[in-house]
Amino acid sequence: DSGVTQTPKHLITATGQRVTLRCSPRSGDLSVYWYQQSLDQGLQFLIQYYNGEERAKGNILERFSAQQFPDLHSELNLSSLELGDSALYFCASSAEPGLAGGDTDTQYFGPGTRLTVL
Amino acid sequence: EDKVVQSPLSLVVHEGDTVTLNCSYEVTNFRSLLWYKQEKKAPTFLFMLTSSGIEKKSGRLSSILDKKELFSILNITATQTGDSAVYLCAVENNYGQNFVFGPGTRLSVLP
């Protein structure tokens, strides 16, 4: 158990809908990362927040948005869902925002939310 | 465009064998290279490498980075069935702080 929690565990919805995925980082971790893993694209980095501020952006679609709240939990919002958005969405947390070489950079992954778009 | 290539894509060995997994990369403004183990669900962090030539070890696993030749290897000695997993390599760049993952190497260790 990494200490990172994600809800819900599974989500099934229809195309065109909007969903919110929730992540609670490990106690004390300030940085939250979101990843998408699908069969054809592998694991892809979406976005990172550090202490409430967006810090890095990867391959995140405009239909997707995220935020990190004052209590450090984070939400990933996916809208106008398409079949291709079906994937496993992971959240990870780390203590620091990625200072190279430090042990506090270690990212701990949550169990993931499996999203199925029908 | 940043890219990570892993080889082999799949590997089947018997318990007790030693394996070497390869990761080569092209990245703008390299910051770090990371190795993860993914069994059924979430990836588990193994190593973060930032400097060339310095081996990191954790039990039977070790890894080293060559920043001149742009590759890293992950060694697993005396493999066990519990080592069966997909091993992911990722690089982090300074520009936009992006993480790029390779396709993974699927390791199967037979009893």
Interface residues (C-beta under 8 A of the other chain):
Chain A: S2 Y33 G42 L43 Q44 F45 Q48 R55 A56 K57 G58 L88 F90 G98 A100 G101 D105 T106 Q107 Y108 F109 G110 P111 G112
Chain B: R31 S32 L34 K41 A42 P43 T44 F45 M48 T50 S51 L88 A90 E92 G96 Q97 N98 F99 V100 F101 G102 P103 G104
